[in-house]
Amino acid sequence: MRGPRSLQGRLALALGAGLTLLWLGAAWATAALLRAEMNEVFDSALEETAQRVLPLAVLEILDSDGAGTGQRIATLRQHDEFFTYLVRDDQGRVLLRSHAARDADFPPFDGMGFRETATHRLYYDAALQGSVTIAVAEPLSHRAGVAREALMGLALPLLLVFPLGLIGVLAVVRRSLRPMRRLGGELARRGAADLSAVREDGLPTEIAPVVGALNRLLDRLRRTLDSERAFTANAAHELRTPVAAALAQAQRLQSETRDPAVARRADEIEVALKRLTRLADKLMQLARAEGGRLRGEATCDIRPVLAMVVSDFERMAGAGRIETAIADVPVMSDIDPDAFAILARNLIENALRHGTGDAPVQVTLSGDGTLRVVNECPPVAPETLAGLTARFERGGSPTRGSGLGLSIARAIAEGARGELSLRSPAPGQRGGFEAAFRLPR
């Protein structure tokens, strides 16, 4: 049987079991001590009974006309007689007995003091220079019963104390571990881009060093990621100037040359430089998406942002390539408008680039804050769909692209704590591709 996996359960079980064993040990020790004390008390009672009864018995025998015959003391009412006695003369004849005494329970007198048989504990005493003796007996079962009742009196409360103690221990442990649960909840609610230090106030001293080490690790990780993003953004930014200069030279060469082969080569150079320019722009967008600060303190209506992005694409792709359906009511969110524009631009560009023929791309923004971009295409295999948000993943499409569009959208969605989902076939269609982004609330 396996124990509980949680620290709270282990502590509660260990403390509860420990308290139970401690209680049982204390009860056993108390019972042993109590039994020894009870034996002393019962022995003293036997001796005192003998010393009280013997003088009275001697007077009764001396005053009795039937001296030498066994007399049985009558009882006033029925009761349990735990102490019985027998008075004998020096010849061993019974002179007096208690009403419940049996001769077989009293061995012959062989000296004053305590004796013990298989069934009784006895005390012997004598008077008149040993001519009259008395034996007082107590059943051993009586002593065992009293000890058993005392032990049960100590053990029975355990049936109530154990569950109550376990509940109390569990409550104390749960209350003590509350800061750890708060710490776990705080870490679970963090976005992928949140590498800020964890609060250390209110934590137990045993956990504070762990949190301190975690904060130092987060700080090193944040500095490393900031350096990587800064390098990516700076490299992409610095590439734009030489690439623009090279592109201008290629275009100038196209306009000045009369050689068809050189003109063709200049066209290829221009295409390659334009691809490099787009890649640099995507890298800058990726650095922006992974840099954090994707949500602001105030909310705003993001419908104008989407309308501006769609308008830009309509001018480039031509009329009729994009069908829009934007909610009539304001769609409020605290997402950074620039970040939302980058996300929408990449989703729409991906749909235009990989859509089938001249089929229009459907762009929908509903009142609940969900942006859907749908394009027509053959169904995408599930294993390919799962990897489309990886960097430089083109999903086997023959269309040229950087492979960063959906990766940028995913980074923005995670950093803003929104939800990005990809489906193929598109809902309600046999084919197609849908990218849906739910705005953070």
C-alpha positions in Angstrom: 0.0 0.0 0.0 1.5 3.3 -1.1 1.3 6.4 1.2 -0.1 9.8 0.1 2.1 11.6 -2.5 1.4 15.1 -1.1 3.6 16.6 1.6 0.4 17.6 3.4 -0.9 14.0 3.5 2.5 12.6 4.5 2.9 15.1 7.4 -0.7 14.5 8.6 -0.3 10.7 8.4 3.1 10.7 10.1 2.0 13.0 12.9 -1.3 11.2 13.4 0.4 7.8 13.5 3.1 9.1 15.8 0.6 10.6 18.2 -1.4 7.3 18.2 1.7 5.2 19.0 2.7 7.7 21.7 -0.8 7.4 23.2 -0.7 3.6 23.0 2.7 3.6 24.7 1.6 6.0 27.4 -1.6 4.0 27.9 0.4 0.7 28.3 2.9 2.3 30.7 0.1 3.8 32.7 -1.8 0.5 32.8 1.3 -1.3 34.0 1.9 1.3 36.7 -1.8 1.3 37.6 -1.8 -2.5 37.9 1.1 -2.5 40.2 -0.5 0.1 42.4 -3.8 -1.8 42.4 -2.0 -5.0 43.5 -0.6 -3.1 46.4 -4.0 -1.7 47.3 -5.7 -5.1 47.0 -3.0 -6.7 49.1 -3.4 -4.0 51.7 -7.1 -4.7 51.7 -6.6 -8.4 52.2 -4.3 -7.8 55.1 -6.6 -5.2 56.7 -9.6 -7.5 56.2 -7.8 -10.3 58.0 -6.7 -8.0 60.9 -10.2 -6.7 61.3 -12.1 -10.0 61.0 -9.8 -12.2 63.1 -10.4 -10.4 66.5 -14.1 -10.4 65.9 -14.0 -14.0 64.9 -12.1 -15.0 68.0 -14.7 -13.3 70.2 -17.5 -14.9 68.3 -15.9 -18.4 68.7 -15.2 -18.0 72.4 -18.7 -16.7 73.1 -20.3 -19.4 71.0 -21.7 -22.5 72.5 -20.9 -24.4 69.4 -17.2 -23.8 69.5 -15.3 -26.1 67.2 -18.1 -26.3 64.6 -18.0 -24.4 61.3 -20.2 -21.4 61.3 -21.2 -19.6 58.1 -21.7 -15.8 58.3 -25.1 -15.0 56.9 -25.5 -12.3 54.4 -28.0 -9.5 54.7 -28.6 -9.2 51.0 -27.2 -10.8 47.8 -24.0 -9.2 46.5 -20.7 -10.1 44.9 -18.2 -11.1 47.5 -14.7 -10.5 46.1 -13.0 -11.1 49.5 -13.8 -14.4 51.2 -12.3 -15.7 54.5 -12.0 -18.9 56.4 -11.1 -19.2 60.2 -9.5 -22.5 61.4 -8.2 -23.9 64.6 -4.7 -25.4 65.1 -6.1 -28.7 64.0 -7.3 -27.3 60.7 -11.0 -27.5 61.5 -13.1 -24.7 60.1 -14.5 -22.5 62.8 -16.0 -19.7 60.8 -16.4 -18.8 57.1 -17.9 -16.1 55.0 -21.0 -17.0 53.1 -19.3 -17.5 49.7 -16.1 -19.2 51.0 -15.3 -22.6 49.6 -12.8 -24.8 51.5 -11.1 -25.9 48.3 -10.0 -22.3 47.6 -8.0 -22.2 51.0 -4.9 -24.3 51.2 -3.8 -25.3 54.8 -2.1 -22.7 57.0 1.7 -22.8 56.7 2.6 -19.5 58.1 1.5 -15.9 58.1 1.8 -13.7 54.9 0.7 -13.8 51.3 0.2 -16.8 49.1 -1.0 -17.2 45.6 -2.7 -20.2 43.9 -3.7 -20.7 40.3 -7.0 -18.9 41.0 -6.7 -16.8 44.2 -4.5 -14.4 46.1 -4.5 -15.1 49.8 -3.3 -13.6 53.1 -2.9 -15.7 56.2 -2.8 -14.4 59.9 -3.0 -16.0 63.3 -4.1 -15.3 66.9 -4.0 -16.9 70.3 -0.5 -18.1 69.8 -1.4 -19.7 66.5 -4.4 -21.7 67.8 -6.8 -19.7 65.6 -5.8 -18.8 62.0 -7.6 -16.8 59.3 -7.2 -16.9 55.5 -8.6 -14.1 53.3 -8.8 -14.8 49.6 -9.4 -12.7 46.5 -10.0 -14.2 43.0 -7.2 -13.4 40.5 -9.9 -12.9 37.9 -11.2 -10.0 39.9 -7.9 -8.2 39.8 -7.5 -9.0 36.1 -11.0 -7.7 35.4 -10.3 -4.4 37.2 -7.0 -4.0 35.3 -8.7 -4.8 32.0 -11.4 -2.2 32.7 -8.7 0.4 33.6 -6.9 -0.4 30.3 -10.0 -0.2 28.3 -10.8 3.1 30.0 -7.5 4.4 28.7 -7.7 2.9 25.3 -11.3 3.6 24.3 -10.9 7.4 24.2 -8.3 6.7 21.4 -11.2 5.7 19.1 -12.4 9.3 19.4 -9.0 11.0 19.9 -7.4 9.4 16.8 -9.8 10.7 14.2 -10.1 14.1 15.9 -6.4 14.3 16.3 -5.8 13.4 12.6 -8.3 16.0 11.5 -6.6 18.6 13.8 -3.2 17.7 12.5 -4.4 17.8 8.9 -5.9 21.3 9.6 -2.7 22.6 11.2 -0.5 21.2 8.4 -2.9 22.6 5.7 -2.8 26.0 7.4 1.0 25.8 7.7 1.4 24.9 4.0 -0.9 27.7 2.8 2.0 30.0 1.8 3.4 27.2 -0.3 0.0 26.7 -2.1 -0.1 30.5 -2.6 3.4 30.4 -4.1 2.4 27.5 -6.4 -0.8 29.3 -7.5 1.2 32.5 -8.2 3.7 30.6 -10.4 0.9 28.7 -12.2 -0.9 32.0 -13.1 2.2 33.5 -14.7 2.5 33.8 -18.4 5.3 32.4 -20.3 7.0 35.8 -20.6 6.7 36.8 -16.9 10.1 36.3 -15.4 9.7 38.8 -12.6 10.9 37.9 -9.1 8.6 35.9 -6.8 7.4 37.5 -3.6 9.2 36.2 -0.5 7.1 37.8 2.1 5.0 35.5 4.4 6.9 32.3 3.4 8.3 29.9 6.0 12.0 30.2 6.7 12.5 26.7 5.2 11.0 27.7 1.9 12.6 31.2 1.7 16.0 29.9 0.5 14.3 27.9 -2.3 12.4 31.0 -3.5 15.6 33.1 -3.3 17.4 30.5 -5.5 14.4 30.5 -7.9 14.4 34.3 -8.1 18.2 34.3 -8.9 17.5 31.7 -11.6 14.7 33.7 -13.1 16.9 36.8 -13.1 19.7 35.0 -14.9 17.2 33.5 -17.4 15.6 37.0 -17.9 19.0 38.5 -18.6 19.8 35.7 -21.0 16.5 36.0 -22.9 16.8 39.8 -23.0 20.3 39.6 -24.5 19.0 37.1 -27.1 16.0 39.3 -28.0 18.2 42.4 -28.1 20.6 40.7 -30.4 17.9 39.5 -32.7 16.2 42.9 -32.8 19.5 44.8 -33.2 20.7 42.4 -35.9 17.5 42.6 -37.8 17.5 46.4 -37.5 21.1 46.7 -38.6 20.5 44.5 -41.6 17.8 46.8 -42.9 20.2 49.5 -44.0 22.8 47.4 -45.9 20.0 45.3 -47.4 18.2 48.5 -48.5 21.4 49.8 -50.0 22.0 46.5 -51.8 18.4 46.5 -53.1 18.8 50.0 -54.4 22.0 48.9 -56.2 20.2 45.9 -57.8 17.3 48.0 -58.9 19.8 50.6 -60.4 21.6 47.8 -62.2 18.3 46.7 -63.6 17.6 50.1 -65.0 21.1 50.7 -66.5 21.9 47.3 -68.0 21.1 46.3 -71.6 22.3 42.8 -71.2 19.3 40.4 -70.6 21.4 37.9 -68.6 22.6 40.6 -66.3 19.0 42.0 -65.9 17.7 38.5 -65.1 20.5 38.1 -62.5 19.6 41.5 -61.0 15.9 40.5 -60.8 17.0 37.4 -58.8 19.1 39.5 -56.5 16.2 41.9 -55.9 13.9 39.0 -55.0 16.4 37.6 -52.6 17.0 40.9 -51.0 13.3 41.5 -50.6 13.0 38.1 -48.9 15.8 39.1 -46.6 14.0 42.3 -45.8 10.8 40.5 -44.9 12.8 38.0 -42.7 14.4 40.9 -40.9 11.0 42.5 -40.3 9.7 39.1 -39.0 12.7 38.7 -36.6 12.0 42.2 -35.2 8.4 41.3 -34.7 9.4 38.0 -33.0 11.7 39.9 -30.7 8.8 42.3 -29.9 6.4 39.4 -29.3 8.8 37.7 -26.9 9.9 40.8 -25.1 6.9 41.0 -22.8 4.8 44.1 -22.0 2.0 42.9 -24.3 -0.8 44.2 -22.0 -1.4 47.7 -20.9 -3.1 49.2 -17.8 -6.1 50.6 -19.7 -8.5 48.9 -22.1 -9.3 50.1 -25.5 -11.5 49.1 -28.5 -9.3 47.0 -30.9 -11.8 47.2 -33.8 -10.0 50.2 -35.4 -6.7 48.4 -35.1 -8.0 45.4 -37.0 -9.7 47.6 -39.6 -6.4 49.4 -40.3 -4.5 46.1 -40.8 -7.2 44.8 -43.1 -7.1 48.1 -45.1 -3.4 47.7 -45.6 -3.8 44.2 -47.0 -6.7 45.2 -49.2 -4.5 47.8 -50.9 -1.7 45.2 -51.4 -3.8 42.1 -52.3 -6.6 43.8 -54.2 -10.3 44.2 -53.6 -12.3 41.1 -52.9 -9.4 39.1 -51.4 -10.5 39.7 -47.8 -14.0 39.4 -46.4 -14.5 41.0 -43.0 -17.1 40.7 -40.4 -16.4 43.0 -37.4 -18.7 43.3 -34.4 -21.0 46.3 -34.1 -20.2 46.8 -30.4 -16.9 47.8 -29.0 -14.5 44.9 -28.3 -12.5 46.0 -25.3 -9.2 44.5 -24.2 -6.0 45.6 -22.4 -3.8 43.9 -25.0 -1.2 46.3 -26.5 -2.6 47.6 -29.8 0.7 47.3 -31.6 1.0 43.6 -30.5 -2.5 42.9 -31.6 -1.8 44.5 -35.0 1.3 42.3 -35.4 -0.7 39.2 -34.5 -3.5 40.1 -36.9 -1.1 41.0 -39.7 0.7 37.7 -39.4 -2.5 35.6 -39.3 -4.0 37.4 -42.4 -0.7 37.3 -44.3 -0.4 33.5 -43.6 -4.0 33.0 -44.9 -3.3 35.0 -48.0 0.0 33.3 -48.7 -1.2 29.8 -48.2 -4.8 30.1 -49.4 -6.1 28.3 -52.5 -6.1 30.5 -55.7 -8.0 33.7 -55.4 -10.5 32.4 -52.8 -11.2 35.2 -50.3 -9.9 35.1 -46.8 -12.5 35.5 -44.1 -11.6 37.8 -41.2 -14.1 37.8 -38.3 -14.0 39.7 -35.0 -16.9 38.7 -32.7 -18.3 40.6 -29.8 -16.8 38.1 -27.3 -13.3 39.1 -28.4 -12.5 36.2 -30.7 -10.6 36.9 -34.0 -11.0 34.2 -36.6 -9.0 34.1 -39.9 -10.1 31.4 -42.4 -8.7 30.5 -45.8 -9.4 27.8 -48.2 -6.9 25.0 -48.7 -6.6 21.2 -48.6 -7.0 19.8 -45.1 -3.8 19.9 -43.1 -2.6 16.6 -41.5 -2.9 16.6 -37.7 0.8 15.9 -37.2 1.6 18.9 -39.4 -0.9 21.1 -37.7 0.6 20.5 -34.3 4.0 21.9 -35.5 2.9 24.9 -37.4 3.7 27.3 -34.6 7.3 26.3 -34.4 9.9 28.7 -35.8 10.7 28.4 -39.5 8.0 25.7 -39.9 6.3 26.0 -43.3 4.1 22.8 -43.1 5.3 21.5 -46.4 3.7 24.3 -48.4 5.3 25.1 -51.8 4.7 28.8 -51.2 7.7 30.7 -50.1 7.6 32.3 -46.6 9.7 32.9 -43.6 8.0 30.3 -41.4 7.7 32.7 -38.6 4.2 34.1 -38.9 2.3 31.6 -36.7 5.3 31.4 -34.3 5.0 35.2 -33.8 1.2 34.9 -33.3 1.8 32.1 -30.7 4.4 34.2 -28.8 2.0 37.2 -28.6 -0.9 35.0 -27.5 1.2 33.4 -24.8 2.7 36.7 -23.6 -0.7 38.4 -23.5 -2.4 35.3 -21.9 -4.8 34.9 -24.8 -5.7 31.7 -26.6 -4.5 30.8 -30.1 -6.0 27.7 -31.7 -5.5 26.2 -35.2 -8.0 24.0 -36.9 -8.1 22.2 -40.2 -10.5 21.5 -41.7 -12.1 24.8 -40.8 -15.3 24.4 -38.7 -18.3 23.7 -41.0 -16.1 23.0 -44.1 -14.5 19.9 -45.7 -11.2 21.7 -46.0 -9.7 25.0 -45.2 -7.6 26.3 -42.3 -8.7 28.5 -39.4 -6.6 30.4 -36.9 -8.6 31.7 -33.9 -7.3 34.1 -31.3 -9.3 34.8 -28.1 -8.4 38.2 -26.6 -7.4 38.3 -22.9 -10.0 39.7 -20.6 
